């Protein structure tokens, strides 16, 4: 991932140690600023809204306007302090303002620490299409401070846990077993458990991204559960983690029906998701789910690169038609 450095366990209060000389501009949301703004290093702060609805070009435009007003030039350094939305928007603005500024992230949610802030994907939504406009651009560094997770609502913790489960399912049976044995410690954010979950998740994602930064092959594995997950998220408004959890259940069901996954492994996966408090199903009208599938940015014509499980810790990408996926959904709904 280029020269991107991930600092796991570092306190974000030490952020100033890692900033280059010159102008720093911090981008954050109202919630993070209220909770932690007194610990920010001296810098201009651009505050954006919260929620998936602000992850758009209008928000990016307001950031551009603020940067222009502050006379930010190519020596400026942007720092996104917040969750996945703040990191995505900051990365996109940095990569496109003046043809590219350096940036860094302080990941304040578990989802950002194990997934969203790492990997170099930065994007915004467009007309209901998730992450439709974006760039590949690596941050200079990412700080993952476990203390920032203490103020998160449970729903936000579960969004991150869903991505940890995903990483384990596609690449690391040992991490999956560790999670099974440490569900309570994970939900209580015990430091030794959290260190393993964040560290292993980042090791998995970083290794894959290093080999396939621009998602032409192996990086597609990281989309396990996300084809249906994004469709459910868009159609029902549930959280990212809830949607991905249910999306992984559907993907595992298809994997089993295609003869790739043993039923016992699917049951183990479902038991772990349930133990973490993630829903196995999300009620959604079939027509809304189909419409969501057709808005998947990874669709190529009538086909999707769909991720299937071959076992716990092993996954494969296979081209499937939308008609085939919709057929599996219909059969699942029928029984």
C-alpha positions in Angstrom: 0.0 0.0 0.0 2.7 2.5 -0.9 4.1 4.2 2.2 0.9 4.1 4.2 1.7 3.3 7.9 -1.0 2.0 10.3 -0.4 2.8 14.0 -2.5 0.3 16.0 -2.9 1.3 19.7 -1.4 4.7 19.3 -3.2 7.5 21.1 -4.7 10.1 18.7 -3.6 12.7 21.3 -0.1 12.2 19.9 -1.3 13.1 16.4 0.8 16.2 16.3 4.0 14.0 16.4 3.2 12.7 12.9 2.2 15.8 11.2 4.5 17.3 8.6 5.6 21.0 8.8 3.2 23.5 7.3 -0.6 23.9 7.3 -2.8 21.1 8.6 -6.5 21.1 8.0 -8.7 18.7 10.1 -12.0 17.3 8.7 -14.3 15.8 11.2 -18.0 15.5 12.1 -20.0 17.2 14.8 -20.2 14.2 17.1 -16.4 13.5 17.1 -15.6 17.2 17.4 -17.9 17.6 20.5 -16.4 14.5 22.1 -12.7 14.9 21.3 -12.2 18.3 19.7 -10.4 19.7 22.8 -7.6 17.2 22.1 -7.2 18.2 18.4 -3.8 19.7 17.6 -3.8 23.4 16.6 -5.3 23.5 13.1 -8.2 24.7 11.1 -11.2 22.4 11.4 -13.8 21.8 8.7 -16.9 20.2 10.2 -19.2 18.0 8.1 -22.5 16.4 8.9 -23.1 12.8 9.9 -24.7 9.8 8.3 -24.6 8.2 4.9 -26.7 11.0 3.4 -23.9 13.5 3.6 -21.4 11.3 1.7 -21.8 13.1 -1.6 -20.3 15.7 -3.9 -22.1 18.5 -2.2 -20.2 17.8 1.0 -16.9 17.6 -0.9 -17.8 20.9 -2.6 -18.1 22.6 0.8 -14.7 21.2 1.8 -13.2 22.6 -1.4 -14.8 26.0 -0.6 -13.4 26.0 2.9 -9.9 25.0 1.6 -10.0 27.9 -0.9 -11.1 30.4 1.7 -8.2 29.3 4.0 -5.8 29.6 1.0 -4.7 26.0 1.3 -2.1 25.3 -1.3 -0.3 22.1 -2.3 1.8 22.1 0.9 -1.4 21.6 3.0 -2.0 18.3 4.8 -5.5 17.0 5.5 -6.4 14.8 8.5 -9.8 13.1 8.7 -10.8 12.3 12.3 -13.8 10.2 12.4 -15.5 7.0 11.1 -15.6 5.6 7.6 -17.6 8.4 6.1 -15.2 11.1 7.4 -12.3 9.1 6.1 -13.9 8.4 2.7 -14.8 12.1 2.2 -11.5 13.4 3.5 -9.5 11.0 1.2 -11.6 11.9 -1.8 -11.3 15.6 -1.2 -7.5 15.3 -0.6 -7.0 13.3 -3.8 -8.9 15.7 -6.0 -8.1 19.2 -4.6 -5.3 20.8 -6.5 -4.8 17.4 -8.2 -3.9 15.8 -4.9 -2.9 16.7 -1.3 -1.4 14.3 1.2 -3.7 13.1 4.0 -4.0 10.9 7.0 -6.8 9.4 9.1 -7.6 9.0 12.8 -10.1 6.2 12.7 -12.7 6.7 15.5 -15.0 3.7 14.9 -14.3 0.0 14.8 -15.5 -0.2 11.2 -13.0 2.4 10.2 -10.1 0.8 12.2 -10.6 -2.7 10.7 -11.7 -1.7 7.2 -12.8 1.7 6.0 -9.7 3.7 6.8 -7.2 1.2 5.3 -6.8 0.2 1.7 -6.8 3.5 -0.2 -10.4 3.4 -1.5 -12.0 6.9 -1.2 -15.4 7.7 -2.6 -18.8 9.3 -2.3 -22.3 8.2 -3.2 -24.3 9.4 -6.2 -28.1 9.1 -6.7 -28.5 6.1 -4.6 -25.4 4.4 -6.0 -22.9 3.6 -3.1 -19.3 4.8 -3.6 -20.0 5.4 -7.3 -17.5 8.2 -7.6 -14.1 7.7 -6.1 -10.4 7.3 -6.3 -7.6 5.0 -5.2 -5.3 7.1 -2.9 -3.4 5.9 0.1 -3.2 8.0 3.3 0.3 8.8 4.7 -0.7 7.1 8.0 -3.7 5.8 9.9 -4.0 6.0 13.7 -6.2 3.3 15.4 -6.7 4.4 19.0 -8.7 1.9 21.0 -9.8 4.6 23.5 -11.9 6.2 20.8 -14.1 3.1 20.6 -15.3 3.5 24.3 -17.9 6.1 23.4 -19.4 4.3 20.4 -22.9 3.0 20.5 -23.3 -0.8 20.3 -24.6 -0.6 16.8 -21.4 1.0 15.6 -19.3 -1.7 17.3 -21.4 -4.4 15.5 -20.7 -2.7 12.2 -17.0 -3.2 12.8 -17.5 -6.8 14.1 -19.3 -7.7 10.9 -16.1 -6.7 8.9 -13.9 -8.7 11.3 -16.0 -11.8 10.7 -15.8 -11.2 6.9 -12.0 -11.0 7.1 -11.9 -14.2 9.1 -14.2 -16.0 6.7 -12.3 -15.2 3.6 -8.8 -15.6 4.8 -8.2 -16.8 8.4 -9.9 -19.8 10.0 -7.8 -19.2 13.1 -9.2 -15.7 13.6 -12.7 -17.1 13.1 -12.1 -19.6 15.9 -10.6 -16.9 18.1 -13.8 -14.8 17.7 -16.0 -17.8 18.5 -14.1 -18.3 21.8 -14.0 -14.6 22.7 -17.4 -13.1 21.7 -17.9 -11.6 25.2 -14.4 -10.1 25.2 -14.9 -8.7 21.8 -18.2 -7.0 22.7 -16.7 -5.7 25.9 -13.8 -4.2 23.9 -11.2 -6.0 26.1 -7.8 -4.6 25.0 -6.1 -7.9 24.4 -9.1 -9.2 22.3 -9.4 -5.9 20.4 -5.7 -5.9 19.6 -6.0 -9.3 17.9 -9.2 -8.4 16.0 -7.9 -5.1 14.7 -4.3 -6.3 14.1 -5.3 -9.5 12.2 -8.0 -7.7 10.2 -5.6 -5.1 9.1 -2.9 -7.7 8.3 -5.4 -9.5 6.1 -6.7 -6.4 4.3 -3.2 -4.9 3.9 -1.8 -8.1 2.4 -4.6 -8.4 -0.2 -4.5 -4.7 -1.1 -0.7 -4.8 -1.5 -1.1 -7.6 -4.1 -4.1 -6.0 -5.8 -4.6 -2.3 -5.0 -7.0 -1.5 -7.8 -9.3 -4.5 -7.4 -8.6 -6.3 -10.6 -8.6 -9.8 -8.9 -7.9 -10.9 -5.4 -9.1 -7.7 -3.7 -12.6 -8.6 -4.8 -12.6 -11.2 -2.0 -13.0 -8.2 0.4 -16.5 -7.8 -1.0 -17.8 -11.0 0.6 -21.4 -10.3 1.8 -21.3 -6.8 0.3 -23.2 -7.4 -2.9 -26.4 -8.2 -1.0 -25.3 -6.1 2.0 -25.1 -2.8 0.1 -28.5 -3.6 -1.5 -30.1 -4.3 1.9 -28.4 -1.2 3.4 -29.8 1.0 0.6 -33.3 -0.6 0.6 -34.0 -0.8 4.3 -31.7 1.8 6.0 -30.2 -0.7 8.4 -26.6 -0.2 9.6 -23.7 -1.3 7.4 -22.8 -4.1 9.8 -26.4 -5.4 10.0 -26.7 -5.4 6.2 -23.3 -7.1 5.7 -24.1 -9.7 8.3 -27.3 -10.6 6.5 -25.5 -10.4 3.1 -22.9 -12.9 4.3 -25.7 -15.3 5.4 -27.2 -15.1 1.9 -23.8 -15.5 0.2 -23.1 -18.6 2.4 -26.4 -20.0 1.5 -25.6 -19.7 -2.2 -22.1 -21.2 -1.5 -23.7 -24.2 0.1 -26.3 -24.7 -2.6 -23.5 -24.6 -5.2 -21.7 -27.3 -3.3 -18.8 -25.1 -2.2 -19.6 -24.9 1.5 -20.4 -27.5 4.1 -23.7 -27.0 5.9 -21.9 -27.3 9.3 -19.6 -24.4 8.4 -22.6 -22.2 7.4 -24.2 -23.0 10.7 -21.0 -22.1 12.6 -20.9 -18.8 10.8 -24.6 -18.1 11.6 -24.1 -19.0 15.3 -21.1 -16.5 15.5 -23.1 -13.7 13.9 -26.0 -14.3 16.2 -23.8 -14.5 19.3 -22.4 -11.1 18.3 -25.9 -9.7 18.0 -26.0 -9.3 14.2 -29.3 -10.2 12.5 -29.3 -13.3 10.2 -32.1 -11.9 8.0 -33.4 -8.5 7.3 -37.0 -8.2 5.9 -36.9 -6.5 2.5 -39.3 -6.5 -0.4 -37.8 -8.7 -3.2 -38.2 -6.0 -5.8 -36.3 -3.5 -3.7 -33.4 -6.0 -3.2 -33.3 -6.7 -6.9 -33.2 -3.0 -7.6 -30.4 -2.7 -5.2 -28.4 -5.5 -6.9 -28.7 -3.7 -10.2 -27.2 -0.5 -8.6 -24.1 -2.4 -7.5 -21.1 -0.5 -8.9 -19.2 -3.8 -9.4 -21.8 -5.0 -11.9 -20.5 -5.6 -15.4 -23.5 -5.7 -17.7 -25.7 -8.6 -16.4 -23.0 -10.2 -14.3 -21.4 -9.6 -10.9 -18.1 -10.8 -9.5 -19.7 -12.6 -6.5 -17.7 -13.9 -3.5 -18.4 -17.5 -2.4 -17.1 -19.4 0.6 -15.3 -22.7 0.1 -14.9 -23.2 3.8 -14.1 -21.1 6.9 -11.1 -19.1 5.9 -11.3 -19.8 2.2 -13.2 -17.8 -0.5 -13.4 -17.6 -4.3 -14.7 -15.1 -6.7 -17.0 -16.3 -9.4 -18.9 -14.4 -12.1 -22.6 -14.9 -11.6 -25.5 -13.3 -13.6 -28.0 -11.1 -11.8 -30.7 -13.5 -13.0 -28.9 -16.4 -11.2 -28.5 -14.4 -8.0 -32.2 -13.4 -8.1 -33.1 -17.0 -8.7 -31.3 -18.0 -5.5 -33.1 -15.2 -3.6 -36.5 -16.4 -4.9 -35.8 -20.0 -3.9 -34.6 -18.8 -0.5 -37.7 -16.7 0.0 -39.8 -19.7 -0.9 -38.3 -22.0 1.7 
